[in-house]
Amino acid sequence: MTEYSGRKPANPAPASGCPFGYGEPLTHPATDVAALPAVTRGEDGLYHIHRFATAREVLKQDGVSQAGFMSESSQSSGPSLTNQPVLFAEGDHHHDMRRQTAKYFTPASVAGYQPMIAGLADKLVARLARDGEANLDDLSLVLAVEVAAQVVGLTSSVLPGLEKRVMSFVENGLDSQPGAAQSMGRGKQTLMQTNVASFFLLDVKPAIAARRRKRRDDLISHLLDRDYSDIEIMTECLTYATAGMVTTREFISAAAWHLLQHPELRADYVHGTEKERHAILHEILRLEPVVRTLYRRANEDLTLDGQTVPAGSVMALHITDANTDPDVVGEPANALCPMRPLPRGVQAPVLAFGDGHHRCPGAFLAIRESDAFLRRLLIWNDVEIVTPPTVGSNETVKGYEIRNFRVRLGQGRGASAKA
């Protein structure tokens, strides 16, 4: 294998006006958001939010509550939980939990994970070089699950295969849209119960037992210190699995797809500073938000763009639309333009990580681990796409699924670079 030698422009043009021309979204059709109203009432009874300003207003509202990721069904069925998972909780409990767990996702904490992430990324790229070909989506799954497992504390599993057990919840889950008709026969119910039991017995319970003997610097140890029950800890682990591990897996595949298709973008990425590389990844995420729709329930009457949204109504926030709102991101809104100028207070991924008190806590970690793997992979000239991926959708996380993304590296020769 030889290191990637794509030419990086000595003086790249400014991002304003998007002179690069890196193409449109790969996981969904481009939409002319300028032609869409801010709020529409759908036949499904939901209020659909398409524009950035209104979507962010909803996410920052105190008078709304989480209504996606099966949050409402989790509270109305199953065992009674004294401590709701942080993704579903509201009010003082949620704010306190976010403050207590923020330490696991700070830049300083993520820097502490960096040797582990780098070692794992090297191992995965070396495996690809040894085998010659692999599904990139399989490699990204291993990376995302193992990194998140370290943060959460799922490191004492009785049997290998944690990533498969995590994916079983998402691939066999229900439609998380509030009010959606669910089709679950007895066979699927049994399968889901078996998957939950396997995850608890093989992964969660051994981790709890190990940390009862000796606390570690991870989430499960923190939950034990707060007297969470085993069921509450398992529910929190399920939440992090579906909302964290799975989404990072998909983003790594989407980012690799863009970078492998555009040699100039790849050159800028491979030879760029960390700030420049992260800017490219943030722009890809803006264009390809893994979670396409967020749901919120109005707990009081709201006025959005001149319309009254009655208390009890559910709002569907279309993140792919909000992220390509030309009033915020400029034109061309559907092009991939790293470091595009944005208004003050708008972050580069726009709403891809959400906003408000439920904004994704692992945003920084997700970008750092994606960068560690992708740079090690793309530094080699001879990495190439063998089979373009298929793109499907997942109704549990309301996002895309990239599968069978076959790549080749080095015809089985050599190992990964230390970058």
N, C-alpha and C positions, 0 to 999 in steps of 0.2 A: 504494500500500500504506500501511497505517497501523500504528503500533506496537501491540503487544498491550496491552490495558488491563484484562485480567482482574483482579478484585479479590483482593488478598491479605489474609487475615484479620490484623487488627491484633495480636491476641493469640491465636495458634493454640493449640489444646488440646494437652496432652501426648500423646506417642505411645503411652504405656502403655494397653493395652486397645483400641488401634486405633479411635479415633473417626472417622477419615476415611472409611473404606469405599471405598477406591479399586479394589476388585475383585480377582479371582483371576488366576492365570497365564494368559497368552494363547497360549503355545507348547506347552503340555502340560496334561493334565487334573490337577486338584488331587488330592492323595493324602492320606489320613488316616494319617500316619506313626506316630501313637501306637499304631495297631493292628498295626504291623509289628514283627517281631523284629529284633534288631540284626544277626544273621547267619543266612543260610539257605544250604543247599547245593542248587544248581540241577541240573536234568537235564543241563545243558550241562557239568557237572563243575566249575563255578566256584563259589566262595564269594561270595555276594552280601551286601554291606554296606549297610544302610539307615539306621542311626542315626548321628548326628553324632559322639558320643564315640568310637565304634569306628572310624569312617572317619578321624577325625583321628589316632587312635592308629596306624593303619596308615600313614598318610602321614608320620608322624614317626618310624617305625621305621627303625633301621639295618639290620635283617635282611630288608629287602624291596628289590626293584629295579623300575625302570620296565618296564611290560609293555604299554603302549598306544602309540598313534600309530605303529604299525608298527615299534616299537623292536626287537623280537626278530627280525623278518624282515630288517631292515636289517643286523643283525649276522651273520646266517647266509647271506645272499646278497649278490650284488653285489661291488664291489671291496673289497679289504681296506683298512681305514682305520687308520692309526696313531693318529689323534685322532678319537674318536667324537664326534658332535654333542652339544652340551651337554644337550639334552633327553633323550638316551639314556644318557649317561655316568653312572658311579657312582664312589664312592670319592674318592680324593685328586684325580684328574684333574677330576672334576665340581666339587668344592669350589673348586679353584684357578681353573677357568674362570669360575665364578660370581663369585668375588671380582674377577677381572680385568675382567669385562664389566659389573659392577654400575654402573660410572661412567656408562654410557650411559643409565641408567634412573633416576638419582637425581632428586629434585625440582629440584636446581640445573641438571642437564643438560636436563631436560624444559622448564624455564623458558627455556633457550636456544633450544629448538625452537619456542617459543610464537609468535614473529612469523611463522614459516613456516606453522605450523598455522592461525593466524588468517587469513593471506592466502589460503590454500587454501580454508578454510571460506567466506570472503567470496566467492571466485570461484565456488564450487559453488552457493551460494545465489543469486548473481547470475545464473548460468546457468539455474537453475530459474525465477527471475522473468522472465527473457527469453523462455524457451520456454513458460512458463505451466504446463506439467505435466512430470513426470518420474517415473521409478521411484526411490523413495528408496533402495532397496537398491543401485541402480547408483551413486548419488551416494556412499553410505557406503563402497562398495567402492573408489572412486577415492581417497577420503580416507584410508582405512585403509592401502591399498597405498602411496600416495605418502609418507605419514608414516613408515611402517616402512622404506621404501626409503632414506629419508634417514639413518635410524639405522644400518641395515645397510651402506649404501654402494652400493646398486644404482641409481646415478644417471647411468650412462654408457651406457644402452641404445642399441643401433644403430637400433632401430625402436620406435615407440610400441606400446602394447598390453601393457605389463607386467602389468596387472591381469588380463587375459584369460589370459595364460600362467600366472600364479599359480593362478587358479581351475581351470585344466585338470587340475592334480594332484589337487585335492580332488574335483572333480565326476566324474573318471574313475578315482578311486583304489579301493583294496580295503577290505574290512571289517577294521578295525584290532583287533577283538577277538581276543585270542590263541586259536589253535586253531580259529577260524571257517573254515568251508569257503569256499574262494575259487573264483570262476568267472571265468576269464580266458582267452578264446580268443585265437587268434593275432592277430586284428584288434585286440583291445584291447591286447595286448602291444605291437604295433607302434605304436599310438597313444600309449601311455605313453612309449615310447622316443623317439618323435618330439617329444613335449612336453618331455621332459627335455633333449634335444639343443637344441631351440629356446631354452629358458631359459638353457642354458649359453652358447650361441654369441651370442645377442642381448643378454643381460643380464649374466650373471656374468663371462664372459671379458673383455668390454670394461671392466667395473668393476675387475677384477684388474689389467689392463694399465695403466689410468689411475693406480692406486694404487702400482703398481711404479715408475712414473715419479715420483710425488709422493704421499706418505702424507697422509691426511686423518684427521679425528677421527671415525672410524666403525669398525664391526665388521670389515669386510674388511681395513682397514689393520692392525688389531690382529692378525688371524689371519695376515697376511703376516709381521708381526714375530715371530710364534711359529712360523714355518716350516711353516705348513699348506700342503698341496698344493692344486692347483686343484680336484681332485675333492673334497677335504675341505672346501674353502671352499664349493663348490657345494652339498654336502650340508647344511652349516650354513645356507646361504641358504634351501634348501628347508624346513628345519626351522622357521625363523623365518616363512616364508611361510605354512605350514599352521597353525602353532600361534599365530601372532600376527596377521597381516594378516586372515585369514579370520574369526577369532573376533571381532575388533573390528568388522568389517563387520556381522556378525549382531547384535551387541549394540546398535549405534546404531539399527538398524531396530526392534528390540524396544523400546528405550527410547522412541523417537519414537511408536510405536504406543500405548503406555500413556499418554504425555503428551498426545497428540492426542485420546484417548478420554475423558480426565478433565480438564475445564476448571479445576477447583479445584487439582488437582495441578499442572497446567501453570502456573497463576498463581503458585503457591508457587515453582515452579522458575524461571520467568522473572525474578521479582522478588526471588529469594533471594540471599543471599551465596554466595560460592564454597563455603563449608562446607556450607550448606544444600542447594545444588544437587548437590554431590557425595554428600551423604547420600541424596538421592532416587535418584540413579543407582546407588549401591551397593545400595539396597533393591530396585530393579528387577532388578539383576543377581543378587541373592540369590534372587529369585523365578524368574528366567529365566536360570539359568546356561547359557552357550552350550555348554560341554562338559558333557554330562549324566552321563557315566560315565568314571571313571579306572580304570586297571588296574595292579595291582602283583602281582609274583610273590614268594612267600615263599622266601627263601634258607635258612631254618631253620624248625623247628617253632615255630608261634606259638600262643598261647592268647588267643582273642578271645571275650569274653562267655561264658566258661566252656567254649567249644568249642576243640578242637585242630585247627589248620589245618596239615597236614603240609608239610614242606619240598617245594618244587617246585609247590605249588598256586598257582593264579591267583585273585586276589580282584578282584571288580568292585565299585567304590565308586560307589554311586548318589548323585550330588551333588544332584539335585533332591529326593531324600528327605532327605538329611542337612541340607540348607538349610532344610527346613520341619519339622524335628524340634521339637515343642513343648517338649520338655525343655530346649531351648536358646534358641529364639527366642520362646517364649511363645505365647499364643493371641490372635487367630486366626493360625495359622502360615502359612496360604495367602493371607492378605490383604496388600496392598501398604501398609505402614505405615512411612514414613520415620522415622529416628531412634528406632526401637523399642529399648527397653532390652535389652542383651545382657550375658551374664556377662563378668566381667573376663577379658581374654585372647582374646575372640572378636571378630573384626573384622566390620564391617558387611556385607560381601558373604558372610560365613560361609566356606564352602569353594569359592566360585565361582572363585577364583583358585588353588585347591589349597592345600597347606600343606606344611610340612617343606622339605627341601632342594630339591625340585623345584617349589616354589611359583612361579607365573608371575612372571618378572622384570620384565615390562612392564606390571604392573598399574596403576601410577600414570600412565604415559603413556597407556594406553588410556582411563582416565577423563578425563584432561585433554583429549585430542583429541575425545572424544565430547561433552564439555561445550562445547567451543569451537564445534563445528558445530551442536549442538542449540539452544543459546541464540540463535545467529544466525538459525536457521530459525524458532524458535517465538516470537520477539519480534513477529512480524507477525500481525495479526488474521486476515488473509485466507488463511492457510495451512490447508488442509483435506484430508482423505482423499477421494480420488476412488474408488479401489478398494481395499478391505481386502486385505491380503496373503494369500497361501497359505503354509502352514507345512508343510515337509517335513522329512526327516531326512537327515543325512549320516553314513554309516557309517565314513568315514575319521577324522573328528574326534569321532564319537559325539555330535553335537550337532544343533541345529535349523538349518533353512535358511528364511529369510523371503524370498519372491520376489514380484514383480509388485505391490509396494507403491506404488500410484500416488497421488501427491499433487499438489495444485494450489497455486500461489502467485501472487497478484497479477494473474492473467489476462494475464501477459506484460508488466506495467508495472513500472518501477522497478528497483532493485537492492537488495542486501542491506545490513543495518545494520552499522555498526562497533560491536561490543559489547565 
